[in-house]
Amino acid sequence: MTFGAVLIFRHKRHKQGRGEGKLAVYKIIAEEGRAKRADFETVHGVVHTPVFMNVGTAAAIKGAVSTEDLERIGTQIELSNTYHLHVRPGDEVVKKMGGLHKFMSWNRPILTDSGGFQVFSLADLRKIREEGVTFRSHIDGRKIFMGPEESMQIQSNLASTIAMAFDECPSSVAERSYVEQSVSRTARWLERCKRKMEELNSREDTINKEQLLFGINQGAIYPDIRIDHAKRITEMELDGYAVGGLAVGETHEQMYDILDQVVPYLPKDKPTYLMGVGTPANILEAVDRGVDFFDCVYPSRNGRHGHVYTRHGHLNLFNAQYELDQRPIEEGCQCPTCRRYSRGYIRHLLKAKEMLGMRLCVQHNLYFYNHLMEDIRNAIEQGRYAEFKRQTLDSMAENDGRKD
């Protein structure tokens, strides 16, 4: 373990409108094995990692969770989606409203996904070529073209803190020949993204001239393709690096194996982001492999269906056993839900299809994730992450599904 000495990495950034260089600062506070506790300075504030990004796809957390709620439950950074905001209300509308931060009244960091995963999920409606991707809107069926330049322009209009490079997310079980072609194209797209962002950040009318760019490592479950791609994108000296295309069909063991092999080839002095992951167990394992950033829809999606997380496993509040249960979702939890409401009352709301029930469950789940990350950070700083990980996984596995 490395503890006490703070490793600070400053990276010269794109030239700004007046020609000044900008410094992105990533500070490693402590290490235990490959687990890192770090601070990442941005124009919208410092992100303490490891961190879970609360997913607000269309500039809102599904489940009627407000910006004030996010602040109250300890959210550091929010994630919104380029494709969805481009379709509705339109990125130009958001720009006219002053950018995403003003639009949703959120003054902390925001990361915008590039739209690449939507290209993957809209497989039946898309056509991929070197220039970019043509696909149909899931809302009104209109034809949309998005390439690296378009994705960067949309994200610049949104004025997020961190923009993700436009990529293709091939299926984890795709044929090797297709994955090789796809990854090569993604690398070429990244070069175009970087050039376009440098141009956009130099414009007078750009809202956030200090927007950061993260590249995305792809390669399905082929370690050699992944490693070659990691080496190639590392040479581009970006602000951070993501591992994409996981948690899309492969086993957890395959995912962990890819992380074991690929993360060492990504820059240690930059943030590492595992996209779309995942469960508390996934997060604990990935932190152990050097990952800083996470996002997943699980806490909000599961919460809307009455499934809530605790340190002793998850509960399904629709179950009849909670009808007369006067306890909070989790004893000792300090989230707004647990400090006031009982399992029995929340079950009633869910059964009655009252939105308050969903809202209370989503608030609890996001609080759980945000404070799990806080405990992870503290454990790394104190040199006890291995013990914390083991105890937490054991508790969840031993008690998950119990009649509590």
C-alpha positions as CSV (number, residue, x, y, z in Angstrom):
1,M,0.0,0.0,0.0
2,T,1.1,3.6,-0.7
3,F,-0.3,6.0,1.8
4,G,0.7,9.5,2.9
5,A,2.5,10.6,-0.3
6,V,0.2,12.3,-2.7
7,L,1.0,11.7,-6.4
8,I,-0.1,14.6,-8.5
9,F,-0.3,14.4,-12.3
10,R,-0.8,17.6,-14.3
11,H,-1.5,17.3,-18.0
12,K,-1.2,20.1,-20.5
13,R,-4.5,20.5,-22.2
14,H,-5.9,21.9,-25.4
15,K,-5.2,25.5,-26.3
16,Q,-8.0,27.7,-25.3
17,G,-9.5,30.7,-27.1
18,R,-6.7,33.1,-26.0
19,G,-4.0,30.5,-26.4
20,E,-3.5,29.5,-22.8
21,G,-2.8,26.0,-21.8
22,K,-5.1,24.3,-19.3
23,L,-4.0,21.8,-16.6
24,A,-6.1,18.8,-15.7
25,V,-5.1,17.6,-12.3
26,Y,-5.4,14.0,-11.1
27,K,-4.1,13.3,-7.6
28,I,-3.6,9.8,-6.2
29,I,-4.1,10.1,-2.5
30,A,-3.6,6.5,-1.5
31,E,-3.2,3.0,-3.0
32,E,-3.7,-0.5,-1.9
33,G,-2.6,-3.0,-4.5
34,R,-4.1,-1.7,-7.7
35,A,-7.0,0.0,-5.9
36,K,-6.7,3.8,-6.0
37,R,-8.1,6.6,-4.0
38,A,-7.7,9.8,-6.0
39,D,-9.0,13.3,-6.6
40,F,-9.8,14.6,-10.1
41,E,-10.0,18.3,-10.4
42,T,-12.5,19.7,-13.0
43,V,-13.9,23.1,-13.9
44,H,-17.1,22.2,-12.0
45,G,-15.4,20.9,-8.9
46,V,-13.3,18.0,-7.5
47,V,-14.4,14.4,-8.0
48,H,-13.3,12.1,-5.2
49,T,-12.7,8.6,-6.6
50,P,-13.7,5.8,-6.7
51,V,-17.0,7.3,-7.6
52,F,-20.4,6.2,-8.7
53,M,-22.1,8.5,-11.3
54,N,-25.8,8.8,-10.8
55,V,-27.5,8.2,-14.1
56,G,-29.8,11.0,-15.3
57,T,-30.2,10.0,-18.9
58,A,-32.4,12.8,-20.0
59,A,-31.1,15.3,-17.5
60,A,-33.1,13.8,-14.7
61,I,-33.0,10.7,-12.5
62,K,-36.0,8.5,-13.2
63,G,-38.1,8.2,-10.1
64,A,-38.8,11.9,-9.5
65,V,-35.5,12.5,-7.8
66,S,-34.7,16.3,-7.9
67,T,-31.4,18.1,-8.0
68,E,-31.8,19.0,-4.3
69,D,-32.3,15.3,-3.6
70,L,-29.1,14.4,-5.4
71,E,-27.2,17.0,-3.3
72,R,-28.7,15.7,-0.1
73,I,-27.8,12.0,-0.8
74,G,-24.2,12.8,-1.6
75,T,-24.0,12.7,-5.4
76,Q,-20.7,13.9,-6.7
77,I,-21.2,13.6,-10.4
78,E,-24.3,13.1,-12.7
79,L,-24.3,11.3,-16.0
80,S,-26.5,12.3,-18.9
81,N,-26.9,10.9,-22.4
82,T,-25.9,12.7,-25.7
83,Y,-28.3,10.8,-27.9
84,H,-31.4,11.2,-25.7
85,L,-30.8,15.0,-25.2
86,H,-30.1,15.5,-28.9
87,V,-33.4,13.9,-29.7
88,R,-35.3,15.7,-27.0
89,P,-35.3,18.6,-26.2
90,G,-32.4,19.1,-28.6
91,D,-28.9,20.1,-27.7
92,E,-29.3,23.5,-29.3
93,V,-32.2,24.1,-26.9
94,V,-30.0,23.2,-24.0
95,K,-27.2,25.5,-25.3
96,K,-29.7,28.4,-25.5
97,M,-30.7,27.6,-21.9
98,G,-27.1,28.1,-20.8
99,G,-25.9,24.5,-20.9
100,L,-26.8,21.4,-19.0
101,H,-25.7,22.7,-15.6
102,K,-28.0,25.6,-15.8
103,F,-30.7,23.6,-17.5
104,M,-31.0,21.1,-14.7
105,S,-29.8,23.5,-11.9
106,W,-26.8,21.3,-11.0
107,N,-23.5,22.9,-10.2
108,R,-21.3,19.8,-9.8
109,P,-19.6,17.8,-12.5
110,I,-21.6,16.1,-15.3
111,L,-20.3,13.4,-17.7
112,T,-22.1,13.0,-21.0
113,D,-22.1,9.6,-22.8
114,S,-21.3,9.9,-26.5
115,G,-24.3,8.1,-27.9
116,G,-22.2,5.2,-29.0
117,F,-24.0,2.7,-26.7
118,Q,-27.3,3.7,-28.3
119,V,-25.8,2.8,-31.6
120,F,-25.2,-0.6,-30.1
121,S,-28.7,-0.9,-28.6
122,L,-30.5,0.3,-31.8
123,A,-28.9,-2.4,-33.9
124,D,-32.0,-3.0,-36.0
125,L,-32.3,0.7,-36.9
126,R,-28.7,1.6,-37.7
127,K,-26.1,1.7,-40.6
128,I,-22.5,2.1,-39.6
129,R,-19.9,3.4,-42.0
130,E,-16.5,5.2,-41.7
131,E,-18.1,8.7,-41.6
132,G,-20.4,7.8,-38.7
133,V,-23.7,6.1,-38.0
134,T,-27.2,6.6,-39.5
135,F,-30.1,5.4,-37.4
136,R,-33.7,6.1,-36.6
137,S,-35.0,8.0,-33.6
138,H,-36.7,5.8,-31.1
139,I,-39.2,8.6,-30.5
140,D,-40.5,9.6,-34.0
141,G,-38.6,7.5,-36.4
142,R,-36.7,10.4,-38.1
143,K,-33.3,9.7,-39.6
144,I,-30.3,10.8,-37.5
145,F,-26.7,10.9,-38.5
146,M,-24.0,10.9,-35.8
147,G,-20.3,10.7,-36.2
148,P,-17.4,11.8,-34.1
149,E,-17.7,15.5,-35.0
150,E,-21.5,15.5,-34.5
151,S,-21.1,13.8,-31.1
152,M,-18.5,16.3,-30.0
153,Q,-20.6,19.3,-31.2
154,I,-23.7,18.0,-29.3
155,Q,-21.7,17.5,-26.1
156,S,-20.1,20.9,-26.5
157,N,-23.6,22.4,-26.8
158,L,-24.6,20.5,-23.6
159,A,-21.4,21.9,-22.0
160,S,-20.8,18.9,-19.8
161,T,-17.7,18.6,-17.7
162,I,-16.5,15.4,-19.3
163,A,-17.4,14.4,-22.9
164,M,-17.0,10.8,-24.0
165,A,-15.5,9.9,-27.4
166,F,-17.8,8.5,-30.0
167,D,-17.3,4.8,-30.4
168,E,-18.9,1.6,-31.5
169,C,-19.8,-0.9,-28.8
170,P,-19.6,-4.3,-30.5
171,S,-21.3,-7.2,-28.9
172,S,-19.1,-9.1,-26.4
173,V,-19.8,-12.3,-28.4
174,A,-19.2,-10.8,-31.8
175,E,-16.9,-12.6,-34.3
176,R,-13.2,-11.7,-33.9
177,S,-12.9,-10.3,-37.5
178,Y,-15.8,-7.9,-36.9
179,V,-14.4,-6.8,-33.5
180,E,-11.0,-6.0,-35.1
181,Q,-12.6,-3.8,-37.8
182,S,-14.8,-2.1,-35.3
183,V,-12.0,-1.3,-32.8
184,S,-9.8,0.0,-35.6
185,R,-12.6,2.3,-36.7
186,T,-13.3,3.4,-33.1
187,A,-9.6,4.4,-32.8
188,R,-9.8,6.5,-36.0
189,W,-13.0,8.1,-34.6
190,L,-11.2,9.0,-31.4
191,E,-8.6,11.0,-33.3
192,R,-11.4,12.9,-35.0
193,C,-13.1,13.5,-31.7
194,K,-9.9,14.9,-30.2
195,R,-9.4,17.3,-33.2
196,K,-13.0,18.4,-33.1
197,M,-13.0,19.1,-29.3
198,E,-9.8,21.1,-29.6
199,E,-11.6,23.2,-32.2
200,L,-14.8,23.6,-30.2
201,N,-12.9,24.5,-27.0
202,S,-11.3,27.4,-28.8
203,R,-14.5,29.0,-30.0
204,E,-15.8,32.2,-28.5
205,D,-19.4,30.9,-28.3
206,T,-18.5,27.6,-26.5
207,I,-20.0,27.6,-23.0
208,N,-17.5,25.2,-21.4
209,K,-14.1,25.8,-23.0
210,E,-12.5,23.4,-20.5
211,Q,-14.5,20.4,-21.4
212,L,-12.5,17.2,-20.9
213,L,-12.4,14.2,-23.2
214,F,-12.3,10.5,-22.2
215,G,-11.5,7.8,-24.8
216,I,-13.0,4.4,-24.7
217,N,-11.3,1.0,-24.9
218,Q,-13.1,-1.6,-26.9
219,G,-12.4,-5.2,-28.0
220,A,-15.2,-7.4,-26.7
221,I,-13.7,-10.3,-24.8
222,Y,-10.5,-10.6,-26.9
223,P,-7.6,-9.6,-24.5
224,D,-5.1,-9.0,-27.3
225,I,-7.4,-6.7,-29.2
226,R,-8.2,-4.8,-26.0
227,I,-4.5,-4.4,-25.1
228,D,-3.5,-3.2,-28.5
229,H,-6.3,-0.7,-28.5
230,A,-5.4,0.4,-25.0
231,K,-1.8,1.1,-26.1
232,R,-3.0,3.0,-29.2
233,I,-5.4,5.3,-27.3
234,T,-2.9,5.9,-24.5
235,E,-0.6,7.6,-27.0
236,M,-3.3,10.2,-27.6
237,E,-2.8,11.8,-24.1
238,L,-6.5,12.2,-23.2
239,D,-8.0,13.4,-19.9
240,G,-9.2,9.9,-18.9
241,Y,-9.8,6.4,-20.3
242,A,-12.9,4.2,-20.2
243,V,-13.3,0.5,-20.6
244,G,-16.5,0.0,-22.7
245,G,-18.3,-2.9,-24.1
246,L,-18.5,-4.9,-20.9
247,A,-21.6,-6.0,-18.9
248,V,-23.3,-6.6,-22.2
249,G,-23.6,-10.3,-22.2
250,E,-20.3,-11.8,-21.0
251,T,-20.0,-13.4,-17.6
252,H,-18.7,-11.5,-14.5
253,E,-15.6,-13.7,-14.6
254,Q,-14.9,-12.7,-18.2
255,M,-15.4,-9.1,-17.3
256,Y,-12.9,-9.3,-14.4
257,D,-10.4,-11.1,-16.6
258,I,-10.5,-8.4,-19.2
259,L,-10.0,-5.8,-16.5
260,D,-7.1,-7.7,-15.1
261,Q,-5.4,-7.7,-18.5
262,V,-6.3,-4.3,-19.9
263,V,-6.3,-1.8,-17.0
264,P,-2.5,-2.1,-16.5
265,Y,-2.1,-0.8,-20.1
266,L,-4.1,2.3,-19.4
267,P,-2.4,5.3,-17.9
268,K,-2.2,5.0,-14.1
269,D,-1.9,8.8,-13.9
270,K,-5.4,9.3,-15.5
271,P,-8.9,8.3,-14.3
272,T,-10.2,4.9,-15.4
273,Y,-13.9,4.5,-16.0
274,L,-15.7,1.2,-16.3
275,M,-18.9,2.0,-18.3
276,G,-22.3,0.7,-17.4
277,V,-21.2,-1.3,-14.3
278,G,-22.8,-2.4,-12.1
279,T,-23.8,-4.3,-9.0
280,P,-22.1,-3.6,-5.7
281,A,-20.1,-6.7,-6.1
282,N,-19.0,-5.7,-9.6
283,I,-17.9,-2.3,-8.2
284,L,-15.9,-3.8,-5.3
285,E,-14.1,-6.2,-7.7
286,A,-13.4,-3.5,-10.3
287,V,-12.0,-1.0,-7.7
288,D,-9.6,-3.8,-6.7
289,R,-8.4,-3.8,-10.4
290,G,-7.8,0.0,-10.5
291,V,-11.1,1.5,-11.7
292,D,-12.1,5.0,-10.6
293,F,-15.4,5.8,-12.2
294,F,-18.6,3.8,-12.5
295,D,-22.2,4.2,-13.7
296,C,-25.2,2.0,-13.9
297,V,-29.0,2.3,-14.1
298,Y,-29.5,-0.6,-11.5
299,P,-30.1,1.5,-8.4
300,S,-32.8,3.7,-10.0
301,R,-34.3,1.0,-12.2
302,N,-34.5,-1.6,-9.4
303,G,-35.7,1.1,-7.0
304,R,-38.7,1.9,-9.3
305,H,-39.6,-1.8,-9.0
306,G,-39.4,-2.0,-5.3
307,H,-36.0,-3.7,-5.1
308,V,-33.7,-2.0,-2.6
309,Y,-30.1,-2.5,-1.6
310,T,-28.7,-3.0,1.9
311,R,-25.4,-4.1,3.4
312,H,-27.1,-7.4,4.1
313,G,-28.3,-8.1,0.6
314,H,-31.3,-6.8,-1.4
315,L,-35.0,-6.7,-0.5
316,N,-38.1,-6.9,-2.6
317,L,-40.5,-4.6,-0.8
318,F,-43.5,-6.1,-2.8
319,N,-43.1,-9.2,-0.7
320,A,-46.0,-9.8,1.7
321,Q,-43.7,-10.2,4.7
322,Y,-43.1,-6.4,4.8
323,E,-46.8,-5.5,5.0
324,L,-46.6,-4.8,8.7
325,D,-42.9,-4.1,8.9
326,Q,-42.3,-0.9,10.8
327,R,-38.5,-0.9,10.3
328,P,-36.7,1.4,7.8
329,I,-35.3,-0.3,4.7
330,E,-32.0,-0.6,6.5
331,E,-31.4,-0.1,10.2
332,G,-28.9,2.7,10.7
333,C,-29.1,4.1,7.2
334,Q,-29.2,7.9,7.2
335,C,-30.8,8.4,3.8
336,P,-34.0,10.6,3.8
337,T,-36.1,7.6,3.2
338,C,-34.8,5.5,6.1
339,R,-34.8,8.3,8.5
340,R,-38.6,8.7,8.2
341,Y,-40.5,5.9,6.4
342,S,-41.1,2.2,7.2
343,R,-40.9,-0.8,4.9
344,G,-44.7,-1.3,5.4
345,Y,-45.6,2.2,4.3
346,I,-43.3,2.0,1.3
347,R,-44.8,-1.4,0.3
348,H,-48.2,0.2,0.5
349,L,-47.2,3.0,-1.8
350,L,-45.7,0.6,-4.3
351,K,-48.7,-1.6,-4.3
352,A,-51.0,1.4,-4.8
353,K,-48.8,2.6,-7.7
354,E,-48.1,5.9,-5.9
355,M,-45.0,7.6,-7.4
356,L,-43.8,8.4,-3.9
357,G,-43.0,4.7,-3.4
358,M,-40.7,4.6,-6.4
359,R,-39.1,8.0,-5.4
360,L,-38.4,6.8,-1.8
361,C,-36.8,3.5,-3.1
362,V,-34.7,5.3,-5.7
363,Q,-33.5,7.8,-3.2
364,H,-32.4,5.0,-0.8
365,N,-30.6,3.0,-3.5
366,L,-28.7,6.1,-4.8
367,Y,-27.7,7.0,-1.2
368,F,-26.6,3.4,-0.7
369,Y,-24.4,3.5,-3.8
370,N,-22.9,6.9,-3.1
371,H,-22.1,6.0,0.5
372,L,-20.7,2.6,-0.5
373,M,-18.2,4.5,-2.6
374,E,-17.4,6.8,0.4
375,D,-16.7,3.7,2.5
376,I,-14.5,2.3,-0.3
377,R,-12.5,5.5,-0.4
378,N,-12.1,5.5,3.3
379,A,-11.0,1.9,3.3
380,I,-8.3,2.5,0.7
381,E,-7.0,5.5,2.6
382,Q,-6.8,3.5,5.8
383,G,-5.1,0.6,4.1
384,R,-7.9,-1.9,4.8
385,Y,-9.6,-2.2,1.5
386,A,-8.9,-6.0,1.1
387,E,-10.6,-6.6,4.4
388,F,-13.5,-4.3,3.7
389,K,-14.1,-5.9,0.3
390,R,-14.1,-9.4,1.8
391,Q,-16.4,-8.5,4.6
392,T,-18.9,-6.6,2.4
393,L,-19.0,-9.3,-0.2
394,D,-19.4,-12.0,2.5
395,S,-22.3,-10.1,4.1
396,M,-24.1,-9.5,0.9
397,A,-23.7,-13.1,-0.3
398,E,-24.6,-14.7,3.1
399,N,-27.7,-12.6,3.6
400,D,-29.0,-11.9,0.1
401,G,-32.5,-13.2,-0.3
402,R,-32.9,-13.9,3.4
403,K,-36.3,-13.4,5.0
404,D,-35.6,-10.2,6.9
